[in-house]
Amino acid sequence: MIDFNSYANGGITLIKPYQAGKPIEEVKRELGLTDVIKLASNENPFGMSEKAKEAAFKAICEGNLYPDSNGYYLKHKLNEKFGYDMDCITLGAGSNELINLLFQAFVNKNVNVVYPEYSFVVYPMETTVGGAEGRAVALKADYTADLDAILNTIDENTRIVAFANPSNPIGTAVPSKDMYEFIKKVPKTTMVVIDEAYNEFNSGDETYVDSATWLKEFDNLVVSRTFSKAYGLAGLRVGYMLANKEITSILNRLRAPFNVNIAALAAAIAALDDEEFLKKTVDNNTKERERYATYCKEHGLFMIDSKANFVAIDFKGHDAQLIAKELLQKGIIVRPLLGYKLQDILRISIGTKEENDRLFNELTKLLETI
Ligand SMILES: Cc1ncc(COP(=O)(O)O)c(C=O)c1O
């Protein structure tokens, strides 16, 4: 047989497939459980906004038609709501697709990519696919990105420096004022990619400004956003990327013509209008994140300071993998981080109060027995 691996482009054969959180149905089937909750993929615990649901149902009735390839009405809504220039927006089937496209467009074997250690796994994956050198920069002791060390790692061949802010799977964030000063110092030849999948949950930074407002000042800035988290549309797959017109035009040439489906476009527009749902989501998250911090303090666990809709808990002294397995037996799916080589840490998505109570109860029982 022909060795098709040797035909594959770039570094595709060097990467492992993305490991997603276990689906609820799979856990029910495998363990014979009926009541399973998933606190593993940072989804919205309140489901979808009713307004978005209604818009998606309506749109599905026109499923025989291709969607608007340019997503005019969603871009228009983003412009109306936040003032973003429509020519600077690329829409994607989730922000993951847009990150992939950006890397496909700009990363190759002649360049390197810099990112903080324990970054969202897609950055190192796409760097490898492009045949580029990936440079992971160690975090500071408080698990935040070390901006000075990152600047020192960037050289004339650094095509992209990529951050998730707040980060995933760690959850820490760089304050706006520090990010702004950092971008100013990055050479203009390096693209600064700020992945803001968890932006809406990043409360408490009194210096916060919408980083997209810096696009006018920095030609090399790229900002990525998603409807998967705070807006509750993970299953519909829709996100957007903001960049200068030239970069946007390149991404638009590369993307598939109808990459965002008709239901996702309609739901995203409606979700942007449902401010009440967004507020309920963010308020619950802020309140419950505080409860996780209190729980961890009371139970001698170390929770990394989170600005996102999940918490990373260091179970040092306990077997985190065993805890994840036992929680699964109780119908609670959490996320081990072995893929990130963080074997003592579990990432737990913040759920509703009831879901979190269930986790606290089961975890307390487990901590007493193991
Ligand atoms: C930091 C970060 N960026 C991007 C994504 C991709 O999300 P989506 O493709 O659903 O927009 C995720 C998903 O978990 C993420 O954690």
The ligand as a Gaussian input file, in Angstrom:
#p B3LYP/6-31G(d) Opt

LIG

0 1
 C       -9.218000      29.799000      24.054000
 C      -10.155000      29.223000      23.068000
 N      -10.172000      29.698000      21.834000
 C      -10.996000      29.223000      20.901000
 C      -11.862000      28.203000      21.181000
 C      -12.709000      27.675000      20.090000
 O      -14.039000      27.853000      20.330000
 P      -15.113000      27.855000      19.161000
 O      -14.493000      27.207000      17.969000
 O      -16.248000      27.091000      19.699000
 O      -15.421000      29.296000      18.897000
 C      -11.895000      27.651000      22.460000
 C      -12.784000      26.533000      22.767000
 O      -12.843000      25.977000      23.802000
 C      -11.014000      28.172000      23.434000
 O      -10.980000      27.680000      24.668000

